[in-house]
Amino acid sequence: TTIKRYKESVPYEDLSGGQQQLVDVCTIFAFHDVMVSNREINILLVDEIFESLDPQNIEIVTGLLEIKRKLAIFLMTHKQGFNISPKTILTFELDKNGCSQVI
């Protein structure tokens, strides 16, 4: 896969982890938009969307999530202090059997 970066074509593999993550996020949003364009689906599930991102890119992704505000977004992250409103936070921990439990 080749990515256009600053008018230059760059192989995906040559991007940093954070840059690859931004490409992945944009791809997820594009696929979602195409898949729901003719359907009444208003849900988006994302897991560890902030992985490998620096604070500036976390703000960019947060801005993209704000644009998708009309959706029910289920976001799983280990990122403390993630701030988007309105939100409901569920905290999980492992029980003695190694199963996740809401606390």
Backbone as numpy.savetxt, mean C-alpha at the origin, in Angstrom:
# Nx Ny Nz CAx CAy CAz Cx Cy Cz
10.81 -6.19 -16.98 9.97 -5.01 -16.98 10.85 -3.77 -16.98
10.50 -2.84 -17.81 11.24 -1.59 -17.87 10.37 -0.45 -17.33
10.96 0.38 -16.52 10.26 1.50 -15.87 10.80 2.80 -16.46
9.91 3.74 -16.73 10.31 5.06 -17.20 10.59 5.92 -15.97
11.84 6.37 -15.83 12.22 7.21 -14.69 12.98 8.41 -15.21
12.40 9.61 -15.01 13.02 10.85 -15.48 13.40 10.76 -16.96
12.45 10.36 -17.80 12.63 10.25 -19.25 13.65 9.18 -19.66
14.00 8.32 -18.74 14.99 7.28 -19.00 14.34 5.92 -18.71
14.60 4.93 -19.52 14.10 3.59 -19.28 15.08 2.84 -18.39
14.56 2.27 -17.31 15.40 1.57 -16.34 14.78 0.20 -16.07
15.59 -0.87 -16.08 15.06 -2.18 -15.72 14.57 -2.17 -14.27
13.43 -2.77 -14.03 12.84 -2.85 -12.69 13.88 -3.36 -11.69
14.65 -4.35 -12.09 15.64 -4.97 -11.20 16.72 -3.98 -10.76
16.93 -2.92 -11.53 17.96 -1.93 -11.18 17.46 -0.85 -10.22
16.18 -0.85 -9.91 15.62 0.12 -8.97 15.95 -0.30 -7.54
16.00 0.67 -6.64 16.19 0.35 -5.22 14.94 -0.33 -4.69
15.02 -0.90 -3.51 13.86 -1.55 -2.90 12.69 -0.60 -2.74
12.97 0.63 -2.31 11.91 1.62 -2.15 11.28 2.02 -3.47
12.12 2.17 -4.50 11.60 2.52 -5.82 10.74 1.38 -6.38
11.19 0.14 -6.18 10.39 -1.01 -6.60 9.05 -1.03 -5.87
9.08 -0.69 -4.59 7.84 -0.68 -3.81 6.87 0.37 -4.36
7.37 1.56 -4.73 6.50 2.59 -5.31 5.89 2.11 -6.62
6.69 1.46 -7.46 6.17 0.91 -8.70 5.09 -0.13 -8.39
5.34 -0.99 -7.40 4.37 -2.01 -7.02 3.06 -1.39 -6.53
3.16 -0.34 -5.74 1.97 0.34 -5.23 1.16 0.94 -6.38
1.84 1.61 -7.29 1.14 2.20 -8.45 0.49 1.11 -9.29
1.17 -0.02 -9.45 0.62 -1.14 -10.21 -0.62 -1.70 -9.53
-0.57 -1.83 -8.21 -1.73 -2.32 -7.45 -2.92 -1.40 -7.64
-2.71 -0.09 -7.52 -3.81 0.86 -7.70 -4.35 0.81 -9.12
-3.47 0.68 -10.12 -3.92 0.62 -11.52 -4.74 -0.65 -11.76
-4.25 -1.80 -11.28 -5.01 -3.05 -11.43 -6.36 -2.94 -10.75
-6.38 -2.36 -9.56 -7.63 -2.20 -8.83 -8.62 -1.36 -9.63
-8.15 -0.24 -10.16 -9.03 0.65 -10.93 -9.61 -0.06 -12.15
-8.79 -0.84 -12.84 -9.27 -1.57 -14.02 -10.27 -2.64 -13.61
-9.98 -3.37 -12.56 -10.84 -4.49 -12.16 -12.20 -4.04 -11.65
-12.27 -2.87 -11.06 -13.55 -2.42 -10.48 -14.27 -1.41 -11.37
-13.71 -1.10 -12.53 -14.29 -0.05 -13.37 -15.73 -0.34 -13.78
-16.11 -1.59 -13.95 -17.47 -1.95 -14.35 -18.23 -2.67 -13.26
-17.72 -2.62 -12.06 -18.35 -3.32 -10.94 -18.49 -2.36 -9.76
-19.43 -2.66 -8.91 -19.60 -1.83 -7.72 -18.86 -2.46 -6.55
-17.55 -2.38 -6.62 -16.69 -2.91 -5.55 -16.01 -1.71 -4.91
-16.10 -1.62 -3.61 -15.49 -0.46 -2.95 -14.53 -0.88 -1.84
-13.76 -1.92 -2.10 -12.85 -2.41 -1.08 -11.45 -2.53 -1.68
-10.45 -2.21 -0.87 -9.06 -2.33 -1.26 -8.30 -2.94 -0.08
-7.62 -4.05 -0.33 -6.82 -4.71 0.70 -5.35 -4.52 0.36
-4.58 -4.00 1.31 -3.14 -3.83 1.10 -2.39 -4.29 2.33
-1.27 -4.96 2.10 -0.48 -5.52 3.19 0.94 -4.98 3.10
1.41 -4.35 4.16 2.77 -3.81 4.24 3.11 -2.91 3.06
2.21 -2.00 2.76 2.37 -1.08 1.63 3.54 -0.11 1.83
3.97 0.07 3.07 5.05 1.01 3.37 6.42 0.35 3.45
6.48 -0.95 3.20 7.73 -1.70 3.26 8.78 -1.05 2.36
9.96 -0.84 2.87 11.12 -0.30 2.13 10.99 1.17 1.74
9.99 1.88 2.24 9.81 3.28 1.85 10.41 4.22 2.88
11.02 5.30 2.40 11.52 6.32 3.30 10.35 7.25 3.67
10.53 8.14 4.66 9.42 8.99 5.10 8.77 9.81 3.97
9.55 10.31 3.03 8.99 11.09 1.93 8.07 10.23 1.06
8.50 9.02 0.76 7.67 8.14 -0.07 6.46 7.59 0.70
6.59 7.47 2.02 5.43 7.09 2.83 4.35 8.16 2.70
4.76 9.43 2.70 3.80 10.53 2.51 3.14 10.45 1.13
3.90 10.11 0.10 3.34 9.99 -1.24 2.29 8.89 -1.27
2.61 7.73 -0.70 1.65 6.61 -0.68 0.44 6.96 0.17
0.65 7.65 1.28 -0.47 8.08 2.12 -1.39 9.01 1.32
-0.80 9.89 0.52 -1.59 10.76 -0.34 -2.41 9.98 -1.35
-1.82 8.92 -1.90 -2.56 8.06 -2.83 -3.73 7.37 -2.12
-3.50 6.96 -0.88 -4.59 6.33 -0.11 -5.70 7.35 0.17
-5.32 8.60 0.41 -6.32 9.65 0.64 -7.20 9.83 -0.59
-6.61 9.73 -1.78 -7.38 9.84 -3.03 -8.41 8.72 -3.11
-8.06 7.55 -2.57 -8.94 6.39 -2.61 -9.91 6.37 -1.43
-10.13 7.50 -0.80 -10.94 7.60 0.42 -12.33 6.99 0.29
-12.91 6.99 -0.92 -14.25 6.45 -1.10 -14.30 4.93 -0.90
-13.12 4.30 -0.86 -13.05 2.86 -0.70 -12.98 2.48 0.77
-13.41 1.26 1.06 -13.14 0.67 2.36 -11.74 0.06 2.24
-10.77 0.69 2.86 -9.38 0.25 2.75 -9.01 -0.53 4.00
-8.54 -1.76 3.77 -8.03 -2.58 4.86 -6.52 -2.64 4.66
-5.81 -1.99 5.57 -4.37 -1.83 5.44 -3.69 -2.53 6.61
-2.82 -3.46 6.31 -2.06 -4.14 7.35 -0.65 -3.56 7.32
-0.17 -3.13 8.49 1.17 -2.54 8.56 1.74 -2.69 9.96
3.06 -2.70 10.02 3.76 -2.64 11.30 4.21 -1.21 11.59
3.89 -0.30 10.67 4.32 1.09 10.78 3.56 1.77 11.92
4.28 2.20 12.92 3.68 2.91 14.04 3.43 4.35 13.62
2.36 4.94 14.09 2.09 6.34 13.85 1.50 6.63 12.49
1.08 5.60 11.76 0.42 5.84 10.49 -0.83 6.65 10.76
-0.98 7.78 10.07 -2.05 8.69 10.41 -2.89 9.03 9.18
-4.03 8.42 9.10 -5.01 8.75 8.08 -6.38 8.67 8.77
-7.23 9.58 8.49 -8.53 9.61 9.17 -9.65 9.55 8.15
-10.78 9.03 8.47 -11.07 8.28 9.69 -10.43 6.90 9.62
-10.17 6.33 10.78 -9.56 5.02 10.82 -10.02 4.26 12.05
-9.99 2.97 11.92 -10.21 2.07 13.04 -8.98 1.19 13.11
-8.37 1.10 14.26 -7.15 0.32 14.41 -7.45 -0.96 15.18
-7.07 -2.07 14.60 -7.14 -3.35 15.28 -5.71 -3.78 15.56
-5.43 -4.15 16.79 -4.10 -4.59 17.17 -4.15 -6.10 17.42
-3.16 -6.79 16.90 -3.10 -8.25 17.02 -1.86 -8.65 17.78
-1.94 -9.80 18.44 -0.77 -10.41 19.04 -0.93 -11.92 18.92
0.20 -12.61 19.02 0.16 -14.06 18.94 -0.23 -14.65 20.29
-1.11 -15.65 20.26 -1.45 -16.34 21.50 -0.44 -17.45 21.74
-0.63 -18.24 22.79 0.34 -19.27 23.15 0.46 -20.36 22.09
-0.53 -20.46 21.20 -0.50 -21.46 20.13 0.07 -20.89 18.82
0.48 -19.62 18.84 1.05 -19.01 17.66 0.00 -18.47 16.69
-1.24 -18.33 17.16 -2.32 -17.80 16.32 -2.52 -16.32 16.64
-2.81 -15.54 15.62 -3.08 -14.11 15.82 -4.42 -13.91 16.46
-4.45 -13.03 17.44 -5.68 -12.68 18.15 -5.81 -11.17 18.22
-7.03 -10.66 18.05 -7.27 -9.23 18.23 -7.20 -8.95 19.73
-6.45 -7.87 20.07 -6.40 -7.50 21.49 -7.08 -6.16 21.70
